[in-house]
Amino acid sequence: MEINYTLDDVNDVAKTLLQSVTSKTILLYGEMGVGKTTLIKALVKALGSNDDVSSPTFSIVNEYEAENGLLYHFDLYRIKDLEEAYNFGIEDYLFSNNWSIIEWPEKIETIVPEAHDRIELELNPDQSRTLKLNLKKRLTETHIEHI
């Protein structure tokens, strides 16, 4: 799925995303300043949270109360490697059955749950954004190919 939007439409985009994702783990890719945190603020609001959302650049993870559980917002920009993520217990968060939205997930891709969705954000010359949602498909049955 691909969505072109302006920041004025971000709340509607967040609602559309939440209706489209297949998991509670979202990997969010995009250059600095593309609007990742702004999109996460809208997602947190759409999940029923009244918490103030800020970038967890210095704390690495922020926790928010949502209507049906918790939401973890990670900003992994400053971590050096997977070892550092293990040191703060990232696997406990990722496998908690709560929402996990991860900015700069490149360093931990090898340990994210198999069921996850990927969002790529790009800033366009007119200051609009292009969002690409890549759903991780779940296999519902085993297919055997005969050669």
C-alpha positions in Angstrom: 0.0 0.0 0.0 1.2 3.5 -0.8 -0.2 6.7 0.6 0.7 10.3 -0.4 -0.2 12.8 2.3 0.5 16.1 3.9 1.1 16.6 7.6 -2.5 18.0 7.9 -3.7 14.5 7.0 -1.5 12.5 9.3 -4.3 11.6 11.8 -6.4 10.1 9.0 -3.3 8.2 7.7 -2.7 6.8 11.1 -6.2 5.4 11.3 -5.8 3.9 7.8 -2.6 2.3 8.8 -4.0 0.7 12.0 -6.8 -0.8 9.9 -4.2 -2.2 7.5 -1.3 -3.6 9.6 -1.1 -7.3 10.3 0.9 -7.1 13.5 1.6 -5.0 16.6 5.3 -4.6 15.5 5.9 -1.8 13.1 9.4 -1.0 11.7 9.6 2.6 10.6 12.2 3.7 8.1 13.0 7.2 6.8 15.6 9.9 6.8 16.0 12.4 9.6 13.2 15.0 9.5 10.8 13.0 7.3 8.1 12.9 9.9 8.5 9.5 11.7 7.8 10.9 15.2 4.9 13.0 13.9 3.3 9.8 12.4 3.9 7.9 15.7 2.2 10.7 17.6 -0.8 10.2 15.4 -0.7 6.4 15.8 -0.5 6.7 19.6 -3.5 9.0 19.5 -5.4 6.7 17.2 -4.8 3.8 19.6 -6.6 5.8 22.3 -3.8 7.2 24.3 -3.9 10.7 25.8 -0.2 10.6 26.7 2.1 13.3 25.4 4.3 11.8 22.8 7.9 12.8 22.4 10.9 11.3 20.6 12.7 8.9 22.9 16.1 9.8 21.4 17.8 10.0 24.7 15.8 7.4 26.6 15.7 5.0 23.6 12.2 3.8 24.5 9.0 5.5 25.7 6.0 3.7 27.0 2.4 4.9 26.4 -0.9 3.7 27.8 -3.3 2.8 24.9 -7.0 1.7 25.1 -6.1 -2.0 24.9 -2.6 -2.2 26.5 0.7 -0.6 26.1 2.6 0.9 23.2 6.4 1.0 23.1 8.0 3.7 20.9 11.7 3.1 20.2 14.2 5.5 18.7 17.3 3.4 18.0 19.2 6.1 16.2 21.9 6.3 19.0 22.5 2.6 19.6 25.7 1.3 18.2 24.8 -2.4 17.7 22.5 -5.3 18.5 24.5 -5.9 21.7 23.5 -2.5 23.1 19.8 -3.3 22.3 20.1 -6.6 24.2 21.6 -4.7 27.2 18.4 -2.6 27.6 16.2 -5.7 27.3 14.7 -5.1 23.8 13.6 -8.7 23.4 11.3 -8.3 26.5 9.6 -5.4 24.8 9.4 -7.0 21.3 7.8 -10.2 22.5 5.4 -8.7 25.1 2.4 -8.8 22.8 2.1 -5.0 23.1 2.5 -2.5 20.3 6.1 -1.8 19.3 6.8 1.0 16.9 10.5 1.3 16.1 12.4 4.2 14.5 15.8 3.3 13.0 15.2 -0.5 13.2 18.2 -1.4 10.9 20.4 -2.5 13.8 17.8 -5.0 15.2 16.2 -6.4 12.1 17.6 -9.9 12.8 15.7 -10.2 16.1 12.3 -8.6 15.4 9.3 -10.9 15.5 8.5 -12.7 12.3 5.1 -11.1 12.3 5.9 -7.4 11.7 5.0 -4.7 9.2 7.4 -2.2 7.5 6.7 1.4 6.8 9.0 3.5 4.6 8.5 7.3 4.7 9.9 9.7 2.1 9.8 13.5 1.9 8.7 14.8 -1.5 9.9 18.1 -3.0 6.5 19.7 -2.3 6.9 18.8 1.4 4.2 16.0 1.2 5.1 12.5 2.3 5.0 9.2 0.6 4.3 6.2 2.9 4.9 2.7 1.7 3.4 -0.1 3.9 4.9 -3.5 3.3 3.0 -6.2 5.2 4.7 -9.3 6.4 2.5 -12.1 4.9 1.6 -14.9 7.2 1.6 -18.4 5.8 -1.7 -20.1 6.6 -0.9 -23.5 5.1 2.2 -25.3 3.9 2.7 -25.5 0.2 4.7 -28.3 -1.3 6.0 -27.9 -4.7 6.5 -30.9 -6.8 9.4 -30.8 -9.3 
